[in-house]
Amino acid sequence: MNILLKELPRPHGNQWQVRLDQHVVTFRSESEARAFVSTLQARLQAPHVFPEHQQRAVG
């Protein structure tokens, strides 16, 4: 998954955009956007275990 953080200039203050491949999420501040990216990356890198009934179906 590609994650891109981008500043969006606006007339009444900047916004920040996080793009996740084709999905876009907009934030009011850089700190909110960076916190979202940090949480997302941690979840993506966390170990994932399939439930036992799915493991049998796949294997």
PDBQT receptor file of N, H, CA, C and O in Angstrom, charges set to zero:
ATOM      1  N   MET A   1       0.850  -1.171   0.000  1.00  0.00    +0.000 N 
ATOM      2  CA  MET A   1       0.000   0.000   0.000  1.00  0.00    +0.000 C 
ATOM      3  C   MET A   1       0.898   1.236   0.000  1.00  0.00    +0.000 C 
ATOM      4  O   MET A   1       1.807   1.358   0.821  1.00  0.00    +0.000 OA
ATOM      5  N   ASN A   2       0.637   2.121  -0.905  1.00  0.00    +0.000 N 
ATOM      6  H   ASN A   2      -0.102   2.022  -1.572  1.00  0.00    +0.000 HD
ATOM      7  CA  ASN A   2       1.366   3.392  -0.962  1.00  0.00    +0.000 C 
ATOM      8  C   ASN A   2       0.652   4.419  -0.097  1.00  0.00    +0.000 C 
ATOM      9  O   ASN A   2      -0.559   4.607  -0.211  1.00  0.00    +0.000 OA
ATOM     10  N   ILE A   3       1.416   5.085   0.772  1.00  0.00    +0.000 N 
ATOM     11  H   ILE A   3       2.400   4.932   0.864  1.00  0.00    +0.000 HD
ATOM     12  CA  ILE A   3       0.859   6.115   1.646  1.00  0.00    +0.000 C 
ATOM     13  C   ILE A   3       1.574   7.419   1.332  1.00  0.00    +0.000 C 
ATOM     14  O   ILE A   3       2.800   7.490   1.410  1.00  0.00    +0.000 OA
ATOM     15  N   LEU A   4       0.810   8.457   0.976  1.00  0.00    +0.000 N 
ATOM     16  H   LEU A   4      -0.187   8.398   0.912  1.00  0.00    +0.000 HD
ATOM     17  CA  LEU A   4       1.365   9.754   0.617  1.00  0.00    +0.000 C 
ATOM     18  C   LEU A   4       0.745  10.827   1.501  1.00  0.00    +0.000 C 
ATOM     19  O   LEU A   4      -0.477  10.892   1.641  1.00  0.00    +0.000 OA
ATOM     20  N   LEU A   5       1.579  11.661   2.092  1.00  0.00    +0.000 N 
ATOM     21  H   LEU A   5       2.571  11.608   1.978  1.00  0.00    +0.000 HD
ATOM     22  CA  LEU A   5       1.128  12.782   2.920  1.00  0.00    +0.000 C 
ATOM     23  C   LEU A   5       1.396  14.067   2.150  1.00  0.00    +0.000 C 
ATOM     24  O   LEU A   5       2.517  14.304   1.699  1.00  0.00    +0.000 OA
ATOM     25  N   LYS A   6       0.359  14.901   1.998  1.00  0.00    +0.000 N 
ATOM     26  H   LYS A   6      -0.552  14.708   2.364  1.00  0.00    +0.000 HD
ATOM     27  CA  LYS A   6       0.486  16.091   1.162  1.00  0.00    +0.000 C 
ATOM     28  C   LYS A   6      -0.233  17.280   1.809  1.00  0.00    +0.000 C 
ATOM     29  O   LYS A   6      -1.331  17.142   2.347  1.00  0.00    +0.000 OA
ATOM     30  N   GLU A   7       0.409  18.442   1.745  1.00  0.00    +0.000 N 
ATOM     31  H   GLU A   7       1.302  18.554   1.309  1.00  0.00    +0.000 HD
ATOM     32  CA  GLU A   7      -0.203  19.671   2.239  1.00  0.00    +0.000 C 
ATOM     33  C   GLU A   7      -1.071  20.268   1.134  1.00  0.00    +0.000 C 
ATOM     34  O   GLU A   7      -0.666  20.324  -0.027  1.00  0.00    +0.000 OA
ATOM     35  N   LEU A   8      -2.268  20.713   1.513  1.00  0.00    +0.000 N 
ATOM     36  H   LEU A   8      -2.597  20.668   2.456  1.00  0.00    +0.000 HD
ATOM     37  CA  LEU A   8      -3.198  21.323   0.560  1.00  0.00    +0.000 C 
ATOM     38  C   LEU A   8      -3.427  22.780   0.947  1.00  0.00    +0.000 C 
ATOM     39  O   LEU A   8      -4.123  23.045   1.928  1.00  0.00    +0.000 OA
ATOM     40  N   PRO A   9      -2.864  23.729   0.206  1.00  0.00    +0.000 N 
ATOM     41  CA  PRO A   9      -3.091  25.148   0.519  1.00  0.00    +0.000 C 
ATOM     42  C   PRO A   9      -4.566  25.514   0.324  1.00  0.00    +0.000 C 
ATOM     43  O   PRO A   9      -5.169  25.166  -0.691  1.00  0.00    +0.000 OA
ATOM     44  N   ARG A  10      -5.128  26.203   1.283  1.00  0.00    +0.000 N 
ATOM     45  H   ARG A  10      -4.639  26.486   2.107  1.00  0.00    +0.000 HD
ATOM     46  CA  ARG A  10      -6.519  26.672   1.230  1.00  0.00    +0.000 C 
ATOM     47  C   ARG A  10      -6.544  28.147   1.605  1.00  0.00    +0.000 C 
ATOM     48  O   ARG A  10      -5.648  28.613   2.308  1.00  0.00    +0.000 OA
ATOM     49  N   PRO A  11      -7.551  28.894   1.151  1.00  0.00    +0.000 N 
ATOM     50  CA  PRO A  11      -7.630  30.323   1.470  1.00  0.00    +0.000 C 
ATOM     51  C   PRO A  11      -7.698  30.616   2.973  1.00  0.00    +0.000 C 
ATOM     52  O   PRO A  11      -7.170  31.630   3.431  1.00  0.00    +0.000 OA
ATOM     53  N   HIS A  12      -8.346  29.732   3.739  1.00  0.00    +0.000 N 
ATOM     54  H   HIS A  12      -8.775  28.909   3.367  1.00  0.00    +0.000 HD
ATOM     55  CA  HIS A  12      -8.518  29.971   5.178  1.00  0.00    +0.000 C 
ATOM     56  C   HIS A  12      -7.693  28.992   6.012  1.00  0.00    +0.000 C 
ATOM     57  O   HIS A  12      -8.151  28.540   7.062  1.00  0.00    +0.000 OA
ATOM     58  N   GLY A  13      -6.512  28.667   5.570  1.00  0.00    +0.000 N 
ATOM     59  H   GLY A  13      -6.140  29.034   4.718  1.00  0.00    +0.000 HD
ATOM     60  CA  GLY A  13      -5.646  27.733   6.301  1.00  0.00    +0.000 C 
ATOM     61  C   GLY A  13      -5.462  26.438   5.536  1.00  0.00    +0.000 C 
ATOM     62  O   GLY A  13      -6.346  25.999   4.801  1.00  0.00    +0.000 OA
ATOM     63  N   ASN A  14      -4.319  25.846   5.719  1.00  0.00    +0.000 N 
ATOM     64  H   ASN A  14      -3.601  26.203   6.316  1.00  0.00    +0.000 HD
ATOM     65  CA  ASN A  14      -3.997  24.638   4.981  1.00  0.00    +0.000 C 
ATOM     66  C   ASN A  14      -4.667  23.409   5.576  1.00  0.00    +0.000 C 
ATOM     67  O   ASN A  14      -4.972  23.355   6.767  1.00  0.00    +0.000 OA
ATOM     68  N   GLN A  15      -4.884  22.429   4.714  1.00  0.00    +0.000 N 
ATOM     69  H   GLN A  15      -4.636  22.473   3.747  1.00  0.00    +0.000 HD
ATOM     70  CA  GLN A  15      -5.344  21.117   5.131  1.00  0.00    +0.000 C 
ATOM     71  C   GLN A  15      -4.270  20.115   4.720  1.00  0.00    +0.000 C 
ATOM     72  O   GLN A  15      -3.383  20.424   3.924  1.00  0.00    +0.000 OA
ATOM     73  N   TRP A  16      -4.366  18.922   5.272  1.00  0.00    +0.000 N 
ATOM     74  H   TRP A  16      -5.087  18.672   5.919  1.00  0.00    +0.000 HD
ATOM     75  CA  TRP A  16      -3.410  17.873   4.965  1.00  0.00    +0.000 C 
ATOM     76  C   TRP A  16      -4.164  16.666   4.435  1.00  0.00    +0.000 C 
ATOM     77  O   TRP A  16      -5.218  16.297   4.953  1.00  0.00    +0.000 OA
ATOM     78  N   GLN A  17      -3.617  16.066   3.412  1.00  0.00    +0.000 N 
ATOM     79  H   GLN A  17      -2.761  16.366   2.991  1.00  0.00    +0.000 HD
ATOM     80  CA  GLN A  17      -4.259  14.940   2.757  1.00  0.00    +0.000 C 
ATOM     81  C   GLN A  17      -3.367  13.708   2.897  1.00  0.00    +0.000 C 
ATOM     82  O   GLN A  17      -2.161  13.765   2.657  1.00  0.00    +0.000 OA
ATOM     83  N   VAL A  18      -3.982  12.606   3.287  1.00  0.00    +0.000 N 
ATOM     84  H   VAL A  18      -4.961  12.561   3.482  1.00  0.00    +0.000 HD
ATOM     85  CA  VAL A  18      -3.305  11.321   3.307  1.00  0.00    +0.000 C 
ATOM     86  C   VAL A  18      -3.947  10.489   2.213  1.00  0.00    +0.000 C 
ATOM     87  O   VAL A  18      -5.156  10.257   2.225  1.00  0.00    +0.000 OA
ATOM     88  N   ARG A  19      -3.134  10.040   1.268  1.00  0.00    +0.000 N 
ATOM     89  H   ARG A  19      -2.151  10.228   1.259  1.00  0.00    +0.000 HD
ATOM     90  CA  ARG A  19      -3.630   9.220   0.162  1.00  0.00    +0.000 C 
ATOM     91  C   ARG A  19      -3.144   7.801   0.365  1.00  0.00    +0.000 C 
ATOM     92  O   ARG A  19      -1.947   7.555   0.509  1.00  0.00    +0.000 OA
ATOM     93  N   LEU A  20      -4.089   6.867   0.374  1.00  0.00    +0.000 N 
ATOM     94  H   LEU A  20      -5.062   7.068   0.256  1.00  0.00    +0.000 HD
ATOM     95  CA  LEU A  20      -3.815   5.442   0.528  1.00  0.00    +0.000 C 
ATOM     96  C   LEU A  20      -4.198   4.770  -0.781  1.00  0.00    +0.000 C 
ATOM     97  O   LEU A  20      -5.347   4.371  -0.973  1.00  0.00    +0.000 OA
ATOM     98  N   ASP A  21      -3.241   4.651  -1.667  1.00  0.00    +0.000 N 
ATOM     99  H   ASP A  21      -2.308   4.975  -1.511  1.00  0.00    +0.000 HD
ATOM    100  CA  ASP A  21      -3.519   4.191  -3.022  1.00  0.00    +0.000 C 
ATOM    101  C   ASP A  21      -4.612   5.076  -3.623  1.00  0.00    +0.000 C 
ATOM    102  O   ASP A  21      -4.346   6.236  -3.938  1.00  0.00    +0.000 OA
ATOM    103  N   GLN A  22      -5.828   4.563  -3.791  1.00  0.00    +0.000 N 
ATOM    104  H   GLN A  22      -6.044   3.621  -3.535  1.00  0.00    +0.000 HD
ATOM    105  CA  GLN A  22      -6.911   5.340  -4.405  1.00  0.00    +0.000 C 
ATOM    106  C   GLN A  22      -7.805   6.046  -3.379  1.00  0.00    +0.000 C 
ATOM    107  O   GLN A  22      -8.691   6.807  -3.769  1.00  0.00    +0.000 OA
ATOM    108  N   HIS A  23      -7.596   5.817  -2.100  1.00  0.00    +0.000 N 
ATOM    109  H   HIS A  23      -6.876   5.199  -1.784  1.00  0.00    +0.000 HD
ATOM    110  CA  HIS A  23      -8.433   6.402  -1.059  1.00  0.00    +0.000 C 
ATOM    111  C   HIS A  23      -7.766   7.654  -0.486  1.00  0.00    +0.000 C 
ATOM    112  O   HIS A  23      -6.554   7.683  -0.277  1.00  0.00    +0.000 OA
ATOM    113  N   VAL A  24      -8.570   8.681  -0.237  1.00  0.00    +0.000 N 
ATOM    114  H   VAL A  24      -9.555   8.658  -0.406  1.00  0.00    +0.000 HD
ATOM    115  CA  VAL A  24      -8.053   9.953   0.270  1.00  0.00    +0.000 C 
ATOM    116  C   VAL A  24      -8.777  10.323   1.559  1.00  0.00    +0.000 C 
ATOM    117  O   VAL A  24     -10.002  10.236   1.646  1.00  0.00    +0.000 OA
ATOM    118  N   VAL A  25      -7.984  10.746   2.575  1.00  0.00    +0.000 N 
ATOM    119  H   VAL A  25      -6.989  10.816   2.504  1.00  0.00    +0.000 HD
ATOM    120  CA  VAL A  25      -8.533  11.228   3.839  1.00  0.00    +0.000 C 
ATOM    121  C   VAL A  25      -7.915  12.595   4.094  1.00  0.00    +0.000 C 
ATOM    122  O   VAL A  25      -6.698  12.748   3.991  1.00  0.00    +0.000 OA
ATOM    123  N   THR A  26      -8.737  13.597   4.428  1.00  0.00    +0.000 N 
ATOM    124  H   THR A  26      -9.726  13.473   4.512  1.00  0.00    +0.000 HD
ATOM    125  CA  THR A  26      -8.265  14.966   4.644  1.00  0.00    +0.000 C 
ATOM    126  C   THR A  26      -8.313  15.302   6.130  1.00  0.00    +0.000 C 
ATOM    127  O   THR A  26      -9.250  14.924   6.833  1.00  0.00    +0.000 OA
ATOM    128  N   PHE A  27      -7.289  16.022   6.600  1.00  0.00    +0.000 N 
ATOM    129  H   PHE A  27      -6.528  16.329   6.028  1.00  0.00    +0.000 HD
ATOM    130  CA  PHE A  27      -7.172  16.401   8.006  1.00  0.00    +0.000 C 
ATOM    131  C   PHE A  27      -6.989  17.908   8.131  1.00  0.00    +0.000 C 
ATOM    132  O   PHE A  27      -6.539  18.567   7.193  1.00  0.00    +0.000 OA
ATOM    133  N   ARG A  28      -7.339  18.449   9.294  1.00  0.00    +0.000 N 
ATOM    134  H   ARG A  28      -7.704  17.914  10.056  1.00  0.00    +0.000 HD
ATOM    135  CA  ARG A  28      -7.216  19.891   9.537  1.00  0.00    +0.000 C 
ATOM    136  C   ARG A  28      -5.791  20.308   9.846  1.00  0.00    +0.000 C 
ATOM    137  O   ARG A  28      -5.429  21.465   9.636  1.00  0.00    +0.000 OA
ATOM    138  N   SER A  29      -4.979  19.389  10.339  1.00  0.00    +0.000 N 
ATOM    139  H   SER A  29      -5.273  18.448  10.510  1.00  0.00    +0.000 HD
ATOM    140  CA  SER A  29      -3.613  19.763  10.727  1.00  0.00    +0.000 C 
ATOM    141  C   SER A  29      -2.617  18.679  10.331  1.00  0.00    +0.000 C 
ATOM    142  O   SER A  29      -2.974  17.521  10.114  1.00  0.00    +0.000 OA
ATOM    143  N   GLU A  30      -1.366  19.092  10.246  1.00  0.00    +0.000 N 
ATOM    144  H   GLU A  30      -1.076  20.033  10.423  1.00  0.00    +0.000 HD
ATOM    145  CA  GLU A  30      -0.302  18.143   9.922  1.00  0.00    +0.000 C 
ATOM    146  C   GLU A  30      -0.182  17.089  11.018  1.00  0.00    +0.000 C 
ATOM    147  O   GLU A  30       0.031  15.913  10.723  1.00  0.00    +0.000 OA
ATOM    148  N   SER A  31      -0.318  17.497  12.280  1.00  0.00    +0.000 N 
ATOM    149  H   SER A  31      -0.491  18.453  12.520  1.00  0.00    +0.000 HD
ATOM    150  CA  SER A  31      -0.160  16.538  13.376  1.00  0.00    +0.000 C 
ATOM    151  C   SER A  31      -1.246  15.459  13.339  1.00  0.00    +0.000 C 
ATOM    152  O   SER A  31      -0.963  14.296  13.626  1.00  0.00    +0.000 OA
ATOM    153  N   GLU A  32      -2.478  15.825  12.993  1.00  0.00    +0.000 N 
ATOM    154  H   GLU A  32      -2.708  16.770  12.760  1.00  0.00    +0.000 HD
ATOM    155  CA  GLU A  32      -3.551  14.829  12.871  1.00  0.00    +0.000 C 
ATOM    156  C   GLU A  32      -3.243  13.851  11.739  1.00  0.00    +0.000 C 
ATOM    157  O   GLU A  32      -3.419  12.641  11.886  1.00  0.00    +0.000 OA
ATOM    158  N   ALA A  33      -2.786  14.381  10.620  1.00  0.00    +0.000 N 
ATOM    159  H   ALA A  33      -2.642  15.363  10.500  1.00  0.00    +0.000 HD
ATOM    160  CA  ALA A  33      -2.471  13.538   9.466  1.00  0.00    +0.000 C 
ATOM    161  C   ALA A  33      -1.316  12.590   9.782  1.00  0.00    +0.000 C 
ATOM    162  O   ALA A  33      -1.371  11.409   9.439  1.00  0.00    +0.000 OA
ATOM    163  N   ARG A  34      -0.286  13.093  10.425  1.00  0.00    +0.000 N 
ATOM    164  H   ARG A  34      -0.241  14.052  10.704  1.00  0.00    +0.000 HD
ATOM    165  CA  ARG A  34       0.873  12.251  10.768  1.00  0.00    +0.000 C 
ATOM    166  C   ARG A  34       0.504  11.186  11.804  1.00  0.00    +0.000 C 
ATOM    167  O   ARG A  34       1.008  10.064  11.742  1.00  0.00    +0.000 OA
ATOM    168  N   ALA A  35      -0.358  11.523  12.742  1.00  0.00    +0.000 N 
ATOM    169  H   ALA A  35      -0.767  12.434  12.793  1.00  0.00    +0.000 HD
ATOM    170  CA  ALA A  35      -0.816  10.541  13.729  1.00  0.00    +0.000 C 
ATOM    171  C   ALA A  35      -1.599   9.422  13.043  1.00  0.00    +0.000 C 
ATOM    172  O   ALA A  35      -1.442   8.251  13.392  1.00  0.00    +0.000 OA
ATOM    173  N   PHE A  36      -2.430   9.772  12.080  1.00  0.00    +0.000 N 
ATOM    174  H   PHE A  36      -2.558  10.722  11.797  1.00  0.00    +0.000 HD
ATOM    175  CA  PHE A  36      -3.193   8.774  11.317  1.00  0.00    +0.000 C 
ATOM    176  C   PHE A  36      -2.245   7.855  10.556  1.00  0.00    +0.000 C 
ATOM    177  O   PHE A  36      -2.410   6.635  10.575  1.00  0.00    +0.000 OA
ATOM    178  N   VAL A  37      -1.246   8.441   9.883  1.00  0.00    +0.000 N 
ATOM    179  H   VAL A  37      -1.112   9.432   9.867  1.00  0.00    +0.000 HD
ATOM    180  CA  VAL A  37      -0.274   7.647   9.119  1.00  0.00    +0.000 C 
ATOM    181  C   VAL A  37       0.489   6.710  10.056  1.00  0.00    +0.000 C 
ATOM    182  O   VAL A  37       0.701   5.543   9.728  1.00  0.00    +0.000 OA
ATOM    183  N   SER A  38       0.892   7.207  11.198  1.00  0.00    +0.000 N 
ATOM    184  H   SER A  38       0.719   8.155  11.464  1.00  0.00    +0.000 HD
ATOM    185  CA  SER A  38       1.635   6.396  12.158  1.00  0.00    +0.000 C 
ATOM    186  C   SER A  38       0.805   5.203  12.635  1.00  0.00    +0.000 C 
ATOM    187  O   SER A  38       1.304   4.079  12.690  1.00  0.00    +0.000 OA
ATOM    188  N   THR A  39      -0.444   5.447  12.974  1.00  0.00    +0.000 N 
ATOM    189  H   THR A  39      -0.849   6.360  12.929  1.00  0.00    +0.000 HD
ATOM    190  CA  THR A  39      -1.330   4.374  13.417  1.00  0.00    +0.000 C 
ATOM    191  C   THR A  39      -1.564   3.368  12.296  1.00  0.00    +0.000 C 
ATOM    192  O   THR A  39      -1.541   2.159  12.527  1.00  0.00    +0.000 OA
ATOM    193  N   LEU A  40      -1.787   3.860  11.099  1.00  0.00    +0.000 N 
ATOM    194  H   LEU A  40      -1.805   4.843  10.912  1.00  0.00    +0.000 HD
ATOM    195  CA  LEU A  40      -2.017   2.981   9.954  1.00  0.00    +0.000 C 
ATOM    196  C   LEU A  40      -0.799   2.098   9.687  1.00  0.00    +0.000 C 
ATOM    197  O   LEU A  40      -0.944   0.893   9.482  1.00  0.00    +0.000 OA
ATOM    198  N   GLN A  41       0.393   2.681   9.689  1.00  0.00    +0.000 N 
ATOM    199  H   GLN A  41       0.511   3.660   9.857  1.00  0.00    +0.000 HD
ATOM    200  CA  GLN A  41       1.607   1.908   9.433  1.00  0.00    +0.000 C 
ATOM    201  C   GLN A  41       1.818   0.853  10.517  1.00  0.00    +0.000 C 
ATOM    202  O   GLN A  41       2.219  -0.270  10.211  1.00  0.00    +0.000 OA
ATOM    203  N   ALA A  42       1.557   1.194  11.766  1.00  0.00    +0.000 N 
ATOM    204  H   ALA A  42       1.231   2.107  12.015  1.00  0.00    +0.000 HD
ATOM    205  CA  ALA A  42       1.705   0.224  12.854  1.00  0.00    +0.000 C 
ATOM    206  C   ALA A  42       0.751  -0.951  12.663  1.00  0.00    +0.000 C 
ATOM    207  O   ALA A  42       1.122  -2.101  12.897  1.00  0.00    +0.000 OA
ATOM    208  N   ARG A  43      -0.466  -0.663  12.243  1.00  0.00    +0.000 N 
ATOM    209  H   ARG A  43      -0.768   0.271  12.053  1.00  0.00    +0.000 HD
ATOM    210  CA  ARG A  43      -1.448  -1.732  12.035  1.00  0.00    +0.000 C 
ATOM    211  C   ARG A  43      -1.090  -2.597  10.835  1.00  0.00    +0.000 C 
ATOM    212  O   ARG A  43      -1.284  -3.812  10.864  1.00  0.00    +0.000 OA
ATOM    213  N   LEU A  44      -0.578  -1.987   9.800  1.00  0.00    +0.000 N 
ATOM    214  H   LEU A  44      -0.421  -1.000   9.777  1.00  0.00    +0.000 HD
ATOM    215  CA  LEU A  44      -0.180  -2.758   8.619  1.00  0.00    +0.000 C 
ATOM    216  C   LEU A  44       1.010  -3.661   8.911  1.00  0.00    +0.000 C 
ATOM    217  O   LEU A  44       1.103  -4.761   8.365  1.00  0.00    +0.000 OA
ATOM    218  N   GLN A  45       1.915  -3.210   9.761  1.00  0.00    +0.000 N 
ATOM    219  H   GLN A  45       1.840  -2.317  10.205  1.00  0.00    +0.000 HD
ATOM    220  CA  GLN A  45       3.123  -3.976  10.071  1.00  0.00    +0.000 C 
ATOM    221  C   GLN A  45       2.914  -4.980  11.207  1.00  0.00    +0.000 C 
ATOM    222  O   GLN A  45       3.785  -5.816  11.452  1.00  0.00    +0.000 OA
ATOM    223  N   ALA A  46       1.796  -4.915  11.892  1.00  0.00    +0.000 N 
ATOM    224  H   ALA A  46       1.089  -4.236  11.693  1.00  0.00    +0.000 HD
ATOM    225  CA  ALA A  46       1.525  -5.824  13.002  1.00  0.00    +0.000 C 
ATOM    226  C   ALA A  46       1.333  -7.247  12.468  1.00  0.00    +0.000 C 
ATOM    227  O   ALA A  46       0.868  -7.432  11.343  1.00  0.00    +0.000 OA
ATOM    228  N   PRO A  47       1.690  -8.241  13.270  1.00  0.00    +0.000 N 
ATOM    229  CA  PRO A  47       1.460  -9.625  12.835  1.00  0.00    +0.000 C 
ATOM    230  C   PRO A  47      -0.036  -9.895  12.717  1.00  0.00    +0.000 C 
ATOM    231  O   PRO A  47      -0.834  -9.435  13.534  1.00  0.00    +0.000 OA
ATOM    232  N   HIS A  48      -0.388 -10.638  11.702  1.00  0.00    +0.000 N 
ATOM    233  H   HIS A  48       0.261 -11.011  11.039  1.00  0.00    +0.000 HD
ATOM    234  CA  HIS A  48      -1.785 -10.981  11.462  1.00  0.00    +0.000 C 
ATOM    235  C   HIS A  48      -1.921 -12.503  11.463  1.00  0.00    +0.000 C 
ATOM    236  O   HIS A  48      -1.151 -13.208  10.811  1.00  0.00    +0.000 OA
ATOM    237  N   VAL A  49      -2.900 -12.990  12.198  1.00  0.00    +0.000 N 
ATOM    238  H   VAL A  49      -3.525 -12.417  12.728  1.00  0.00    +0.000 HD
ATOM    239  CA  VAL A  49      -3.150 -14.420  12.291  1.00  0.00    +0.000 C 
ATOM    240  C   VAL A  49      -4.568 -14.676  11.790  1.00  0.00    +0.000 C 
ATOM    241  O   VAL A  49      -5.522 -14.037  12.235  1.00  0.00    +0.000 OA
ATOM    242  N   PHE A  50      -4.693 -15.612  10.868  1.00  0.00    +0.000 N 
ATOM    243  H   PHE A  50      -3.918 -16.131  10.506  1.00  0.00    +0.000 HD
ATOM    244  CA  PHE A  50      -6.011 -15.968  10.377  1.00  0.00    +0.000 C 
ATOM    245  C   PHE A  50      -6.716 -16.823  11.418  1.00  0.00    +0.000 C 
ATOM    246  O   PHE A  50      -6.070 -17.614  12.106  1.00  0.00    +0.000 OA
ATOM    247  N   PRO A  51      -8.033 -16.678  11.543  1.00  0.00    +0.000 N 
ATOM    248  CA  PRO A  51      -8.778 -17.557  12.441  1.00  0.00    +0.000 C 
ATOM    249  C   PRO A  51      -8.577 -19.016  12.020  1.00  0.00    +0.000 C 
ATOM    250  O   PRO A  51      -8.352 -19.295  10.842  1.00  0.00    +0.000 OA
ATOM    251  N   GLU A  52      -8.656 -19.936  12.967  1.00  0.00    +0.000 N 
ATOM    252  H   GLU A  52      -8.838 -19.710  13.924  1.00  0.00    +0.000 HD
ATOM    253  CA  GLU A  52      -8.350 -21.326  12.708  1.00  0.00    +0.000 C 
ATOM    254  C   GLU A  52      -9.193 -21.931  11.592  1.00  0.00    +0.000 C 
ATOM    255  O   GLU A  52      -8.672 -22.699  10.782  1.00  0.00    +0.000 OA
ATOM    256  N   HIS A  53     -10.480 -21.606  11.529  1.00  0.00    +0.000 N 
ATOM    257  H   HIS A  53     -10.903 -20.982  12.187  1.00  0.00    +0.000 HD
ATOM    258  CA  HIS A  53     -11.339 -22.198  10.497  1.00  0.00    +0.000 C 
ATOM    259  C   HIS A  53     -10.927 -21.733   9.096  1.00  0.00    +0.000 C 
ATOM    260  O   HIS A  53     -11.126 -22.481   8.139  1.00  0.00    +0.000 OA
ATOM    261  N   GLN A  54     -10.372 -20.551   8.940  1.00  0.00    +0.000 N 
ATOM    262  H   GLN A  54     -10.211 -19.944   9.717  1.00  0.00    +0.000 HD
ATOM    263  CA  GLN A  54      -9.898 -20.086   7.629  1.00  0.00    +0.000 C 
ATOM    264  C   GLN A  54      -8.591 -20.766   7.259  1.00  0.00    +0.000 C 
ATOM    265  O   GLN A  54      -8.342 -21.023   6.081  1.00  0.00    +0.000 OA
ATOM    266  N   GLN A  55      -7.755 -21.060   8.239  1.00  0.00    +0.000 N 
ATOM    267  H   GLN A  55      -7.957 -20.851   9.196  1.00  0.00    +0.000 HD
ATOM    268  CA  GLN A  55      -6.480 -21.727   7.947  1.00  0.00    +0.000 C 
ATOM    269  C   GLN A  55      -6.732 -23.110   7.360  1.00  0.00    +0.000 C 
ATOM    270  O   GLN A  55      -6.033 -23.520   6.433  1.00  0.00    +0.000 OA
ATOM    271  N   ARG A  56      -7.706 -23.827   7.874  1.00  0.00    +0.000 N 
ATOM    272  H   ARG A  56      -8.274 -23.494   8.627  1.00  0.00    +0.000 HD
ATOM    273  CA  ARG A  56      -8.011 -25.160   7.347  1.00  0.00    +0.000 C 
ATOM    274  C   ARG A  56      -8.550 -25.079   5.927  1.00  0.00    +0.000 C 
ATOM    275  O   ARG A  56      -8.217 -25.915   5.088  1.00  0.00    +0.000 OA
ATOM    276  N   ALA A  57      -9.383 -24.075   5.649  1.00  0.00    +0.000 N 
ATOM    277  H   ALA A  57      -9.654 -23.395   6.331  1.00  0.00    +0.000 HD
ATOM    278  CA  ALA A  57      -9.964 -23.935   4.323  1.00  0.00    +0.000 C 
ATOM    279  C   ALA A  57      -8.918 -23.593   3.289  1.00  0.00    +0.000 C 
ATOM    280  O   ALA A  57      -9.008 -24.048   2.148  1.00  0.00    +0.000 OA
ATOM    281  N   VAL A  58      -7.917 -22.794   3.663  1.00  0.00    +0.000 N 
ATOM    282  H   VAL A  58      -7.843 -22.425   4.590  1.00  0.00    +0.000 HD
ATOM    283  CA  VAL A  58      -6.866 -22.391   2.737  1.00  0.00    +0.000 C 
ATOM    284  C   VAL A  58      -5.875 -23.524   2.537  1.00  0.00    +0.000 C 
ATOM    285  O   VAL A  58      -5.455 -23.785   1.410  1.00  0.00    +0.000 OA
ATOM    286  N   GLY A  59      -5.497 -24.204   3.617  1.00  0.00    +0.000 N 
ATOM    287  H   GLY A  59      -5.839 -23.992   4.532  1.00  0.00    +0.000 HD
ATOM    288  CA  GLY A  59      -4.464 -25.226   3.576  1.00  0.00    +0.000 C 
ATOM    289  C   GLY A  59      -4.983 -26.494   3.067  1.00  0.00    +0.000 C 
ATOM    290  O   GLY A  59      -4.239 -27.470   2.967  1.00  0.00    +0.000 OA
TER     291      GLY A  59
